[in-house]
């Protein structure tokens, strides 16, 4: 069966998350329903990452096996038409035919995430549910300095959800940068894989560093504690975006 790789964008606000669940509508279910409506085929698609409820994506990658050998642009356009008719907040940005050895999850080399904080006194109107609103002035340079203590290969028990299903807390964090443009603070993270709630845990802890409530040494001590109680409050999902996935052979 022909296998197709797709890049998908979505507003995570109305969904229970990426993965199909019994307690509500998911992004995965929306895409599978669009495929069923278009092709008559019931397929199970696989995504590169399982985003939580309220988390957005600009570059989620999925793969799907279909019986028909579609022209990629026709499949993209047809799926988008069915998604729009269903009122979904999901769009297929790109489709490529790939070898059956390609796996959206297991072939991934690196995953890139963005966390957005709007740091201003006034509440959010246009950016509501698109960023974390923090009214108190944050020192982004202090946040960046604290973030560097987390880069590298570590036991990230402190920064994983108690419900995380990963078999090991060990991960290699390639990048954790904090920058500021006007009122917008951006936290960018790159790793081969992340633990459940890891980036939102980072964001909540780095916010304390920006508040002056934690130093870089305090953040490193929290990491070394390997204790969930040492983590700052978990940041809300609104500001988190799944940006991109790197695969072998990508330019």
N, C-alpha and C positions, 0 to 999 in steps of 0.2 A: 504493500500500500504506500502511496506517496506520502512523505512527511513534509510538513510545512512549519517553518519557524516564523513567529509573528512577534512584532514589537507592539505593546499595548499600553495605552494611556487611560487612566481612570481617576475620577473623583471618588475617593473612598468614603465620603460622608454617608451616603444612603445604604452602604453595604455592611454586612457583619464581618467582612474581611475578604481575603482572597479565597480561602478554602470553603468548599461546600459544607454547610452546617444545617442542623435541623431547626435552629432557632431564628432563621431569617435568610434573606437573599444575599448571595455572595457574588463576587466578580466572576469566579469560575463558573458558577451556575448561569450567569448572564451570557457568557461566551458560549457555553455548551448549548444553551437554548437557541442562540443565534445560528450555530452550526446545524442544529437539528432542523430549525425552521427553513434554512437554506437548502440543505442536502438530504434531509430525511434520515440522516445517520445519527445514532446516539453514540457519541464519542466521549472519552475521558481525556481531558487535556492536562498537561503538566506545566506548571510555572516555575520560574527560576527562584522565586521567593514567596513566602507566605506572609503577606502583609496583614496587619490587624485591622479591626473596624476603625474607620475614620482616617486610615493612612492612605495617601495618594500614590500614584505612579505616573511617571513620564516615560519610563523605559522598561517596564516589566516585559519579560520574554517568555513565550509559551511555545510548545510544539503540539501539533495535532496530526494524526494519521487519518487521511480521507481516502475513499475508494477511487475518487475521480482525480485525474491529473490536471488540476486547475492551472490556468495562467495566473501567476501571483497577483497582478494588479486587479484582475477580475475578482479573485477571491477576496482581496482586501475591500474593494468597493461593495461587493455583495454583502459581506458580513457587516460592514458599517451601515448599510441600508437597513438590514434587519435589526441591528442594535438600536438605531434611531427610531424605527417603528415601534419597538418595545419600550421606548422611553428610558433606555439605559444611559448611565453616565460613563460609558466605556467607548473607546475608539481604537480601531486597529490602524496603526501608523505605517506598518511595513509588513510585507509577506515575502518570504523566500522559500523556494524548494530546497530541501537539504537531504543529505544522506541519512539513512535510517540509524546510523551510529550516533547522530546528534541527539542530545538530551538537554532540554532547557535547564534542568536542575543540575545534573551530574557532570555536564560538560563545561560548566561555568568556571572560569579562572578567577575572576574578581567581580564583586558586586559593589556598586557605588550608591550611596544614600546622601540625601541633603536634609538638614533640619533647619527650618526658618523660624526666627524669633523677630517679631516686630516690637521694638523697644522704644515706646513713646508714651506720653501721658494719656493721650486720647484713645478710646477703645476702637476696635476694628469695625469698619462697615463693609467696604469692598473685599477686604482680606479675611473676613470672618470665616472660620473653619478652614483657612488656608495657611495659617501661621499661629504661633503661640504669642499671645499678647502679654508683654511684661512691661508694666508702667514705670517701675523704678529703674533708673539709669544703671546700665551694666557696663563693666570694663571688659571689652572684648579682648584686649591684649592679655589681661589676667586669665581670661578663659582659655585663650590659645596656649599660654604657657602651661596651664594646668593640663590641657589636652595632651601635650607632648609627653607627659609622664605615663600615658596609657598606651602609646604607640609601641608596637613590638609583640613578641610572643609571650602571652601571660595566661594565668588562670583567672578568668573573668567571672568567677562565682559571684562577686559583689554586684556585678552589673548584668545579671541574668534573672529573668522571672523565676519565681518559685515553681511555676508551672512549665518551665522550659523542658522539652523532651529530648534535648541533645544528650548524647551519651557521655560527652566530656565537656567541661567548661574551658578547655584550652583552645585559644584562638590566636591567630596572628593578625594584628591590626596594622595595616600598611599606612594608613593616613587618618588623621583626625585634626583638621584645620578649622580655625575660627576666624572669620573676617567680618568687616563691617562696611556697609555703604549707606550713609545716611542713617535712617532708623532701622534698617534691616541688618540683622546679624545672621550669618550663615555658618552652619556647622557641617562640614563635608567629611564623610567617613568612607574608607575603602578597605575591604578585606575579601578573602575568598568566600567566607561565610560568617554570619553573625548569629549570636544567641538570641532567644526570644526576649524582646524588650531591651536589648543591649544598647541601641542607639538612643532611645528615649531615656534610658537610665543615665547614659553619658550626658545628654542634654540637661537633665534635671540637676546633675551634680555640677556640671560646668556653670550653670546659672548661679549656683551658690558661690562659685569662684568669682564670677562677675559681680556679685553682690558684696564681695569682700568677706564672706563668711567661711570660705575655705581657701587655703593657699595651695600652690602646686604640691608641696610636701604633704598636705592633708589629703589631697586627691590620691597621691601615690600610696599613702598609708591606708586609705580606703580600699584600694586595689589589693594591697598586700594582706589585708585582713581576711580576704576570701569569705566575707560575711555580708549577706544581703542587707542587714541593718545598717551597714556603713555607707550605703548608697544614699544619695540625695533623693528627693521625691521624683518619681517617674514623670517626665514631661508628657503633656497631652499628645494624642495622635495627630492633631490638626496640622502640626508643622512638619511632619515627616513625609518625605517623598522618595520612592524607589526610582533612581535616576537612570541607571544603565547597568548592563552586564557585559563583561568581556569574555570572549570565547577564543579558542585556538583558531588562527587564520584570519581573525578580524584585523582590519587595517587601522 
